[in-house]
Every structure is written in C-alpha cells, then in structure tokens.
Amino acid sequence: MKEHCSHSPVFVLLTFLLGGLIGVAIAILMTPVPGEQTRRRLRETAEEIKEHTTHYADETKGKVAEIIEKGKEFAKETRSAFAETCACGREEKGNGAV
C-alpha cells in the first residue's frame, strides 16, 4: 500500500527557500570574481533572503492572529446558540411538549 505523506505549506516554503539559498551561494562561489566581490554578493543575498523571510513571518503572524480571532468569535456564537437551544428545550419540556 502507498503511504500518503503531506507536508505543511510552511515546511515546503522553507525547503524551497533553503534550496534557493544553497543554489545562489554555489552560483556566486563558482563565478570567476575576486573574493571581496564574492563576499559582498553573499552578504547582499543573505540580507535579501533575511528581509523576505522576516516579511513572510510577519505576514503569517498577522494571518494566524486573524484566524484565532475568527475562531474565538465562532466559539462565542456557537456557545450562545447552544445556550438558546438549551433554553428552548427547557421551555418545551416545562410546557409538557416532550
């Protein structure tokens, strides 16, 4: 039997970014340029990746906070609806309509 293996989108994205970083580093190191230029390019590339990753993390935090807030609202609405249903059930039971 085949096993179904799934990874979270964050895992896939981080794997993709890591692969890209390794590819860029190898490409920069393999080009025939002086060491000073190579170090500068590596530094710049690492800084760009850091900025993109930070931006993505901040964006993700905002989305998670939004989802949590929606979940809290849903739970509150569900509790309220459940309480109303229970109250209606008690009223019906009290009226002898069981």
C-alpha positions, 0 to 999 in steps of 0.5 A: 500500500502507498503511504500518503505523506503531506507536508505543511505549506510552511515546511515546503516554503522553507525547503524551497527557500533553503534550496534557493539559498544553497543554489545562489551561494554555489552560483556566486562561489563558482563565478570567476570574481575576486573574493571581496566581490564574492563576499559582498554578493553573499552578504547582499543575498543573505540580507535579501533572503533575511528581509523576505523571510522576516516579511513572510513571518510577519505576514503569517503572524498577522494571518494566524492572529486573524484566524484565532480571532475568527475562531474565538468569535465562532466559539462565542456564537456557537456557545450562545446558540447552544445556550438558546437551544438549551433554553428552548428545550427547557421551555418545551419540556416545562410546557409538557411538549416532550 
